Amino acid sequence: MADIRLTPRAYCKLVLHAAKYPHCAVNGLLLAETSKLKDSKKNKGLTITDVVPLFHICLHLSPMAEVALTQVDTVGASKGFTIAGYYTANETLDDMSIEKPATKIADKIAESFNQACLVVVDNRRLTLIMEEPAIKVMQMVDGKWKPVDTSNVTLEENCLEAVSTLLQKRAFNDLVDFDNHLDDLSKDWRNPELNDRIEKATLSE
């Protein structure tokens, strides 16, 4: 299994998506920089650079998922990103299970990217002051999704401090997922304004 690293942008958006909809399950896509993937294979490491928040209403509605995957893949390719995995946060506090429709999406991603990872948010660790990562990471091994040892999962510097600051400032209200975009096409699922807030929070720590 590869060493998995998450940047502040990726980790913060993932957590903020779960925090914005505490009463719902949410999901999204993990992105990696295409130019760095050859190096990641040599070093057996993968850096998740960004995420795209997808849904909080009907997570596994196939037509909408297909539209989202196609659009993210097209836009991501033009910006130098590859879909490198999938994340989900369940509705209930202590539920760390993975529903079959979620693994179907993750399986599809793994078909075209063999280093793909599947991330489950640990809702029990979501607090206003984050002191430890709130995620469980898995990778495909012999056709099955298996947990990556926590020692092989790292967050880049200032991730926890930045996400704590953003949670306390309720920055999740600025997050736009694909459901929001489909309701109002003027809302940008790429979240440029939130990306700026995350960068500033990271630099200020």
N, C-alpha and C positions, 0 to 999 in steps of 0.2 A: 504493500500500500504506500501511497505517496504521503509526504508531509503536506499538510494543508494550512495555508495562511490566508487570513482575511484582512483586507484593508479597512480603515475606519469607515469609508464610504459604504462598503458592502455590509459590514456588521451593523452599523448604525441604522441603515435603511431597513434591514431585515428585522431588527428589534422594534423599530418605530412602527413598522407595519403591524406587528403583533400587538403593540401597545395601543394603536389607534382603534383597533376592533377587538377589545378584550372579551366581548360576548360572541365572537365569531371565530371560526377557523379561517386561516389565511394561507395563501401560497404565493410563490414567486420563482423567478429564474435567477441562477447564479451566472455571472459573466467573468471571463478571463480575457486578458489582452492576447490577441492572436499572435503577435510578434514574439511573445515570451514563451509560447507553448513548446517550441522545439527545445529551448533550454530547460523547461520544466521536466520534459521526458528524460533528458540526460541526467538531471539532478534528482529525479524522482520526487519532485516537489511541484505544487500547484498553488498559485496565488489567485484567490477570488477577489477581483478588483471592484466589482460593482454588482448590484442586484436590480432586478426589475420586479416590483410588486405587482402581482397579477390580480387575484380575486379575493373577495371576502363574502360574496353572496352565494354563488353556485360555483364552487371550486373546480368541479370536474365536468362541467357542461362542454361536451366535446367540440361543438362548432366554435364556441368562444375561445376555447383553449387552442384550437387549431389556428384561428385568426391571430391570437396573441403570439403564439410561437413563430408563425410566419413573419409577422411584422417585426418582432424583436430580432429574429434571425437576419432579416433584410437590413434593418437599420443598424444592427450591431456590426454586421460585416462591413458596411460602409464606413463605420467609425473605428474599425480595427478590433472588434470584440467577437468572441465566440461563446455560445451558450455552453457553459461548463457544468451545469447541475441544476438542481431543483431544491427549493426549501418549502417547509410547511410548518404551521403552528396550529395545534388542535384547539378545539373549543373549550375543553375542560382543563382544569389546572394541572392534574397529575397524569394526563393522557400523553404518552410518548409513542403511541402506536403509529403505524403508517398504513393508511387505507390503500386498498388495491388500485383504485384509480390513480393515486399519487405515484405508486411504483410504476404504473404503465407509462406515465409521462417521463419519469426518471429513466426507465428502461429505454424509451425512445431516444432520449438525449445520449445515453450511454452507447447506443448503437453507432452513433457518428463521432463520439468522443469518449475513448476508453478510459480516460482518467476522471470521468464525471463523478461528482459527489452528490449525495442526498443529505440534506440537513434538516433536522427536526429541532424546533425551538423548545427549550425546557421552560415552560411558563412559571414553574415554581421559583426560578431564579431571576425572574423579571422584577426588579425593584428600582426605586428612584436613585439608589446608589449602587451601581453595579460593581461588584468586587471580583466576580469570576465569570467566565464565559457561560452564556445561557443556551448553548447549542450542543447537539449530539450529531456527529458527522459520520457518514457511512460511504463506502465505496464498493463497487462491484467486484466480487471475487468468486471465480468459478460459477458465474451465473446467478449469484445471490448477493444482496446488499448486506454487508457486514460492517460493524462499528470500527472506526479508526480509533486507535488508542489515543487518549487525551493528550499524551506527551507528544503526539505527532500533529496536534492541532494548535496553532498559535494565532494570536491577534497582534496586529502591528501596534507599534507604540501609540499610546494615548487613546486607544479604542474605548476602553472601559470608562475613562475619565470623560471623553467626549460624549459618549452615549448617555452617561449619567446627567451631564449638563443639559443635553437636548431633551431628555425625558422630563427633567425638572422645569424646563421652559415650555413644555408641551409642544415641542416642534413636530410631533406626529400629526398635528392638525394640518401641517403644510404638505404632508405626504399624499401623492396622487398614485393610486393603483389603476390597473386596467379597467376595473369596474367603474371607477370615477371617470375615466377617459371615455368609456362607452356611453355614460350618461351625459357627458358634456365634452365634446371633442376639442374644446379650447383648452382643456386641462391636459398637461403634458406628462405622460407616464415616465418620461426620462428624468423628471424632477430636477431641473437645473437650479431652481431657487433653493431647494433643500440641499442639494449637493454643495452649494456655496455655504450654507449654514453649517454643514458638517465640517467642511474644510476650515472654516473660522474657529469652530469649537475645538478642532484637533490642534490647530496652531496656538490657541490660547492656553492650552493645558501645559 
